[in-house]
C-alpha cells in the first residue's frame, strides 16, 4: 500500500495562483503542483461555504462541479464516478452550507498557457461555522510560516536544500521553497498573502480591527504579528491522544472483520468532541504511519 500524501492547508489565493507542475514520470507516482510560497501539493484540505453546485452528468452517472468560498476567493471542485462517496455526499448538501473537503489537486492548461487549478475531493462533509473557523486559523498560520520562510531563504543568498534542512526545515519544505524561487523567478507578492491573512484574522477577531499595513517590505523577524493559538470550537486534544482514541474506536467498531464503518466512526468521534476535519487529519496520519488502511471507501481498518 502506498503512503498517502499529507493534505496541505492553503487559501484559495495561493492555490489558484499556482502554475508550476511536477508531473509523475512512472505509473502510480504522484503528481504535484508547487505554489508560489513553496507548498508542494498533491492533496489539500479545504473548507468554506459551498455557494454553487451543478450536476453536469446524468442521474445515473452524476458529475458534479461546485464552488467553495473561503476568505480569499473560490476553490473549484469536480466530482465524478471515481469519487462515489464524495458524489453521494455533495448530492445531499444544501446551498449555501459550510463544508470541508479533502482531495487531490488537478490542473488544466489552456492553449494560451494559462493554468487553472481544481480539487477532486475524496471526501466532502458538512461542517459547523466553528470548524470552518478552526480551518481558517490553522491555514492562516501555515500561510504565514511559508511566507516568512520564503523571506528568510531569500536572505540566505544561494542556500541549497541541504542548507535549509540544516536550518530546521523539513525536506519537503526545503524542496518546495527552492523549487518555487528557482522557477517562479522572484519573491511572491507578499501583499496578496498579507491581505488574505488580514481578512482571516478580521473574520476570527472582529473586535481587534487587525491591520497589517501592507508595507512594501517587512521585518526579517516579523514577531509583531500575533496569531492566536486557539479558537472557539477546538477540541483541545493533542495529536497522540487523538491517534490513540481513533485507534481504539477502530478496534471497537470493527465487529465483523471488515473494518470500522466510516459513518459510525464519524458519529462516535463527534461524541468524543473530535471534529470531522480532525478525524480526517488523524486518519490520514495513521495511514501514513501504516497503522490503518482503507479496505474500501466506506470502511477504515486497523492493521
C-alpha positions in Angstrom: 0.0 0.0 0.0 1.3 3.4 -1.0 1.5 6.0 1.8 -0.9 8.9 1.4 0.3 12.4 0.7 -0.2 14.9 3.5 -3.2 17.2 2.9 -2.0 20.8 2.8 -4.0 23.7 4.1 -3.9 26.6 1.7 -6.2 29.5 1.0 -7.8 29.8 -2.5 -5.5 32.8 -3.4 -2.3 30.6 -3.0 -3.8 27.6 -4.7 -5.2 29.5 -7.7 -2.0 31.5 -8.3 0.0 28.2 -8.7 1.3 27.4 -12.2 4.2 25.0 -11.5 3.5 21.3 -12.1 5.7 18.3 -11.3 4.3 15.5 -13.5 4.5 11.8 -12.5 7.1 10.0 -14.5 6.0 6.5 -13.6 2.7 4.7 -13.0 1.3 5.2 -9.5 3.7 8.0 -8.8 2.0 11.2 -7.5 1.9 14.5 -9.4 2.3 17.8 -7.7 1.7 21.5 -8.1 4.1 23.9 -6.3 2.6 27.1 -5.0 4.5 30.5 -5.1 5.1 30.0 -1.4 6.7 26.6 -1.9 3.9 24.2 -0.8 4.5 21.0 -2.8 0.9 19.8 -3.1 -0.7 16.5 -4.1 -3.7 16.7 -1.8 -5.4 19.6 0.0 -7.7 20.1 3.0 -10.1 23.0 2.2 -13.0 24.5 4.0 -15.5 27.3 3.4 -19.0 27.9 2.1 -20.3 25.9 -0.8 -22.1 28.6 -2.8 -22.8 26.7 -6.1 -23.1 23.2 -7.3 -24.2 21.6 -10.6 -24.6 18.1 -11.9 -23.3 18.3 -15.4 -23.6 14.5 -15.9 -26.8 12.4 -15.5 -28.8 11.0 -12.6 -27.3 7.5 -13.4 -23.8 8.8 -13.6 -23.5 12.2 -11.9 -20.6 14.6 -12.5 -20.6 17.5 -10.0 -19.0 20.9 -10.3 -19.0 23.2 -7.3 -17.6 26.3 -5.8 -16.3 26.6 -2.2 -15.7 30.1 -1.0 -13.1 30.9 1.7 -11.9 34.3 3.0 -9.7 35.0 -0.1 -11.5 33.5 -3.1 -13.0 30.3 -4.5 -11.9 26.7 -4.8 -13.4 24.9 -7.8 -14.1 21.2 -7.3 -15.0 18.4 -9.6 -16.5 15.1 -8.5 -17.0 12.2 -10.9 -17.7 8.5 -10.9 -14.3 7.6 -9.4 -15.3 9.5 -6.2 -18.6 7.7 -5.3 -18.5 8.8 -1.6 -17.9 12.4 -2.4 -20.5 12.3 -5.2 -23.2 10.9 -2.8 -22.3 13.5 -0.2 -22.4 16.5 -2.5 -25.8 15.5 -3.8 -27.3 15.9 -0.3 -25.5 19.1 0.6 -27.8 22.2 0.6 -26.6 25.5 -0.9 -25.2 27.5 0.9 -23.5 25.3 3.5 -20.2 25.2 5.4 -18.2 22.2 4.1 -14.8 20.7 4.3 -13.2 18.6 1.6 -10.0 16.5 1.2 -8.9 15.7 -2.3 -6.2 15.8 -4.9 -5.4 18.9 -6.9 -5.7 18.9 -10.7 -4.6 21.5 -13.3 -5.8 22.4 -16.7 -3.6 24.4 -19.1 -5.3 26.3 -21.9 -3.9 26.8 -25.4 -2.6 30.2 -24.3 -0.7 28.5 -21.4 -3.0 29.8 -18.6 -3.2 27.2 -15.7 -6.4 26.6 -13.8 -6.4 24.6 -10.6 -9.3 22.5 -9.3 -9.7 20.0 -6.5 -11.1 16.5 -6.9 -12.4 15.6 -3.4 -12.1 12.1 -1.9 -14.3 13.1 1.0 -16.6 16.1 1.4 -18.6 16.8 4.6 -20.9 19.5 6.0 -19.3 21.3 9.0 -20.2 23.9 11.5 -19.1 27.5 11.4 -16.7 26.9 14.4 -15.0 24.1 12.5 -14.6 26.3 9.4 -13.0 28.9 11.7 -10.5 26.3 13.0 -9.5 25.7 9.4 -9.1 29.4 8.7 -6.9 29.9 11.8 -4.7 26.9 11.0 -4.4 27.9 7.3 -3.5 31.5 8.3 -0.7 30.1 10.5 0.6 27.8 7.8 0.4 30.6 5.1 2.3 33.0 7.4 5.0 30.4 8.0 5.5 29.8 4.3 5.7 33.5 3.6 8.2 34.2 6.4 10.3 31.1 5.5 10.5 32.3 1.9 11.6 35.7 3.0 14.3 34.1 5.2 15.6 31.9 2.4 15.9 34.9 0.1 18.1 36.5 2.9 20.4 33.4 2.9 21.7 34.0 -0.6 22.4 30.9 -2.6 21.2 28.4 0.0 20.8 24.8 -1.1 18.1 22.4 0.0 20.6 20.8 2.4 21.3 24.2 3.9 17.6 24.7 4.6 17.2 21.3 6.1 20.2 22.0 8.4 18.5 25.3 9.3 15.4 23.3 10.5 13.1 22.9 7.5 11.7 19.6 6.5 12.9 18.1 3.2 9.5 18.8 1.6 9.6 22.5 2.8 13.2 22.9 1.6 12.5 21.4 -1.8 9.3 23.4 -2.3 10.7 26.8 -1.4 13.9 26.4 -3.5 11.9 25.0 -6.5 9.4 27.8 -6.3 12.0 30.5 -6.1 14.0 28.9 -9.0 11.0 28.5 -11.3 8.7 31.4 -10.4 11.7 33.6 -10.6 11.1 36.1 -7.8 9.8 36.7 -4.3 6.0 36.3 -4.5 3.9 39.4 -3.9 3.7 39.4 -0.1 0.8 41.9 -0.2 -1.5 39.3 -1.7 -0.9 36.9 1.1 -0.8 39.5 3.9 -4.3 40.7 2.7 -5.5 37.2 2.9 -4.1 36.7 6.4 -5.6 40.0 7.5 -9.0 39.0 6.1 -8.8 35.7 8.0 -7.9 37.4 11.3 -10.5 40.1 10.9 -13.1 37.3 10.5 -11.9 35.4 13.5 -11.2 38.5 15.7 -13.7 41.2 14.6 -13.2 43.2 17.8 -9.4 43.5 17.2 -9.6 45.5 14.0 -6.5 43.7 12.7 -4.5 45.9 10.3 -1.2 44.6 8.9 -0.5 47.8 7.0 0.8 46.1 3.8 4.3 47.6 3.8 6.4 47.2 0.6 8.8 45.1 2.8 8.5 43.8 6.3 10.8 42.7 9.1 13.0 39.7 8.7 11.7 38.6 12.1 8.0 39.7 12.0 7.2 38.7 15.5 4.9 41.7 16.0 2.0 39.9 14.3 0.5 37.6 16.8 -1.7 34.8 15.6 -3.7 33.3 18.4 -3.0 29.7 19.5 -6.6 28.6 19.9 -10.1 29.4 18.6 -13.5 28.7 20.0 -14.7 25.3 18.8 -11.4 23.5 19.0 -11.2 20.2 20.8 -8.1 20.8 22.8 -6.9 17.2 22.3 -3.2 16.7 21.5 -2.1 14.6 18.5 -1.0 11.5 20.4 -4.3 11.3 22.4 -6.4 11.7 19.2 -4.5 8.9 17.5 -4.9 6.6 20.4 -8.6 7.4 20.7 -9.2 6.8 17.0 -7.2 3.5 17.0 -9.4 2.3 19.9 -12.6 3.3 18.2 -11.5 1.5 15.0 -10.9 -1.7 17.0 -14.2 -1.4 18.9 -16.3 -0.7 15.7 -14.7 -3.5 13.7 -17.3 -6.1 14.7 -17.2 -8.3 11.6 -13.6 -8.1 10.4 -14.4 -5.7 7.5 -13.2 -2.6 9.4 -15.0 0.3 11.1 -17.8 1.9 9.1 -16.9 5.5 8.4 -20.3 6.8 9.2 -20.3 5.2 12.7 -16.7 6.3 13.2 -17.6 9.9 12.5 -20.6 9.7 14.8 -18.5 8.2 17.7 -15.7 10.7 17.1 -18.1 13.6 17.2 -19.5 12.3 20.5 -15.9 12.5 21.8 -15.5 16.1 20.7 -13.5 15.4 17.6 -14.5 17.4 14.5 -14.8 15.9 11.1 -11.7 17.8 10.0 -9.7 16.5 12.9 -10.9 12.9 12.2 -9.8 13.2 8.6 -6.4 14.5 9.5 -5.8 11.8 12.2 -7.0 9.1 9.8 -4.5 10.3 7.2 -1.7 10.4 9.7 -2.4 6.9 10.8 -2.5 5.7 7.2 0.8 7.5 6.6 2.3 5.6 9.6 1.0 2.3 8.2 -1.3 1.7 11.2 -4.6 1.7 9.4 -5.8 1.3 5.8 -9.0 1.7 3.7 -10.4 -1.7 2.6 -12.9 0.4 0.6 -14.2 4.0 0.7 -16.8 3.3 3.4 -14.5 1.5 5.9 -11.3 2.1 7.8 -9.5 -0.8 9.3 -6.7 -1.1 11.9 -3.7 -3.1 10.8 
